[in-house]
Amino acid sequence: MSTSKRSTIIVEHLRKQQMMESIGKGKRIDGRNFDEQRPLEIELDVIKKANGSARVKLGDSEVIAGIKVSTGEPFEGLEDKGALIVTAEVLPTASPHVEPGPPDEEVVELARVVDRGVRESEMVDLGKLVLVPGKIVYTVFVDCSVLNADGNLFDATSYATVAAILSAKIPVLEMQDDKVTDTGRTIPMPVTCVPISITQVRIGDAVMIDPASEEEGAMDARITISTNEEGYCALQKGYTGSFTIEQIKKAAETARIKGEEVRAKMKELTKFAQKE
């Protein structure tokens, strides 16, 4: 083993020991409380050629989401609804641990968890994105790119996706002579609610929200819970460890409370006001 690698292992061991000592005193290694999220910044319309876009910084994790609206055939069994597809990638420059190439299992999971939170909340009224029932519908592609990875990419990517959807404008298309024609006009995305995910990890007996990368390196279990204005809409258990029933109940309540806080900020920043 090289001296540099041995030194790195020693530093990581000491850092984890320091983290556990801090957690034992009721604080995290960066000074946050267990239920305290890192600073959240949201910037809209960062990709001028997209139908909608947003850049989110959650601590030092940074994600950009862009929306492209086109037309296509509906999914089988959903002939009366438009299509929504969320994809994700972690750029090789986002972390020294990311290798170039096809997405690995963690990136696939990232896209699926974000997609599930938006889809299960029914954030977008897909029934309003149909041109010819059973034949031609709007297809909304949400492409997310992680620019910097410093923990909790689930929430950072979800917030970027939600913000991009809230700010999106879709082209008004019409059928003329059996062809899809762009009228040149746009309308807001048909949004019904604002889903917010809150990811929490267990380290020992402590459960904390919005884990930084160091905390993810020491976590025993992970859970992501999404809520909208009406209640819970999605849940994803991740990693190998488990939670007690009481920990899950507390995590659910924390997700509800913190979700309301983030949702209020999201609505304010995107100027979204849900219609009654």
N, C-alpha and C positions, 0 to 999 in steps of 0.2 A: 504494500500500500504506500502510495506517495505521501510525502510530508504534507502537501497542500490538502489532499483528501482527508488525511487523518486530522488535520487542524479543523477542517470544515465539520467533521463528525463531532469533534469535541465541542465546537461552538454551538452546534445544533442541540447537543445534549444539555449544555449549560443553559441555553435559551429556553428549552422546554422545562427544565427544572425551575427556572425563574418564573415561567408562566404558571406552573402548578402552585408555586408558593404564593403568587399574587392572587390566584383564584381562591386559594384557601383562606385568604383574608377578605374575600368578597369583592375583589376588583380584578379587572383584566389587565394584561400586561401593558396595554396602551392607556390605561387609566379609566377606561369606560366602565359604566355599570353593566351588569349582565343584560339588561333590557334597553341598552342605549345603542342606537344606530350611528354609523359614521355619517359625516356631512354628505348631503345629497344635493347634486347640482344637475339641472336639466336645461338643455339648450335645444330649441326647435329649429326646423327648416335649415339644417346644416348641409343637406344635399339638394342643391337647387333644381336638379333635373328629376328628382323623385316626386311621387305623388304625396309624400309625407315623410318626414325624417326627424330624428332626435338623437342627441348625444347625451349620455348620462355618465356622471362621475359619482361613484359611491365609495367614499374614501379615496383610495388610489386605483380602484378598479374603474375602468373606462370602457364603455360600449357605445357603438353607433348603430342605429337601426334605420333602414331605408325601406320605403314601400313602393312597389310597382304594381299598378292595376292594369290587367289585360282581360281578355275574354277567352273562354274555353268551354269544354263540355263539363256538365256537373258530375259530381261523384255518384257512383251507383247507389241507389237507394235514397239519394238526396237531390232528386231531380228538380225540386222546387226551391233550392237554396244555392246561393253563390258559394265559392270556395275560398278558404283562408288557409294559407300555408306559411308556417314559420320555420326558418332555417337559421343555423348558427355556425360560426366558425371562430376559432381562436387563432389570431395571426401569429406566425412564428416569432415575431418581434415582441409579442405581448408578455412573454415569460421565457426565461432560459430553459424551462422544462418542456416547452412545446417544440415538437418536431414538425417540419414541413411534410405535407402529404394529406391523404384522405382523413376525414374526421375520425377520431377514436371513439371508444364507447362513452367516455365522459362528455364529449361534445355532442354526441347523439342524444344522450340523456338530457343535456342542457336544453337542446331545442325542443325535445318532447315535453319537458316539464313546463317550459314557458308557453308552448302551444296549448297544453292542457289547461293552464290557468286562464288563458284568454278564451279558449273555446268553451269550456264548461261553464264559464260565467255568462256566456252568450253576450259578450261585450258588443259584438257586431251583429246587427240584425241581417243575417244572410238571406232571409226571405225577400229583402228589398233589393237584392243584387242579382236579379234574374231578368234576362232580356227575352228569351224564348224558353218557356218551361220545358224541361227535359232535353233541351238542345244547346242553348247558349246562355252562359251566365258570366258574371264578373268573377275574375280570379284575383284575389289579393295576396300578393307575395310580400312577406316581411323578412328581409334578409338582415341578420344581425352579425356584426363583426366586433370581436373583443380586441380592443386596442392595447389595453394594459390589464393584466390579471393579478389582482392582489386580494383574492378571496371573494366569496359570495357572488359568483358570476350569475347564479340563478336569479337573484333579485335585481342586480344591475341590468341584466339582459331583459328581464320582464318589464322593468320600468321604462327602458328604452323602447321596447315594443309598444307598450300601452301609450306612451307619450306620442310616438310616431302615428299611431292609429287615431288618437284624439285630434291631432293637427292635420290629418290627411284630407285631401280633396280628391274626389274621384271624378273622372270625365263623364259627362252625360252622353251616353251612346243611344242611338236609335237604329231600328231596322228599316232600310230603304232598299227596295228591290232585292230582298233576300240577302242583303249585305249589311254588315255592321258599319255604321257611319258615326264619326265623332262630330258632335254639334259645336265643339269649341267651348262649351260651357262646363263648369264644374259645380259639384255640390259637396257638402261635408259628408264624411263617412257616416253611415247610419249607426250611431253608437247608442247603446242602451244603458251602460253602466261603466264603472271604472274598477276593474279587478286589481288588487294589490297583493303581491306575495310577500311573505315574511319567512325567511329561512333561519332555522335555529339548529345549533349543534350541542351535543352533550360531550363534555370533557370531564371525566370522573363523575361526580354527582351534580355538577353544575350544568345548567342549560342556559345558553346565551344566544342572542340574535345577531345577525349580520357578522359572521365570523371573518376575520382577516385571514390572509394566507397562512400565517404562523399558527393560528388557532385551528384551521382546517387540517394542518399537518399533525395536530395532536388530538383531533376529535375521535370520539368513540362511536358516534351516530349522528345522523342529520335528518331533518324533516323540513319540508317546505309546505306551508299552508297558505292558500289564497282565499281572499274574501272579496265580496263586492258590497254594495250598499245594503243588500238584503240578508247577507250572512255568508256562510262558508260555501265555497264552490269547487275547491280542488285541494287534494293533499297528496304529497309524494314523499314516501320514506326512502331515504338514501343511505348509502354506506352499509357497513356490515353489522354494527352494533344495534342495540335496542333501547327503547324508552319504557319506563314504568307507566302504568295507566295514569297515575297522578301527574307524571311529567308531561304526558300527552295532553291531559286536560288543561294544565297550566300553559303549555305551549299554544294550545288553541285559543285560550283567552288572551294571551299576549299577542298572538297574530291578529285577533280582532281589534284590540286597542291600538296597536301600532299601525295596523292597516288603515284605521280611520285617520290617523295623523298624516300618514304618507298620502292618502287619498285626497285629503283637504289641500295639501301642498300641490299635488298633481293637478287638481282642478283649478287652483289659483294660477299656476304657471301656464297651463294650456287654455285658460279662459273657458273651460268646459262647464256648462251648467245643464244638468240633467233636466229634461222636460218632464213635467208631471203628466 
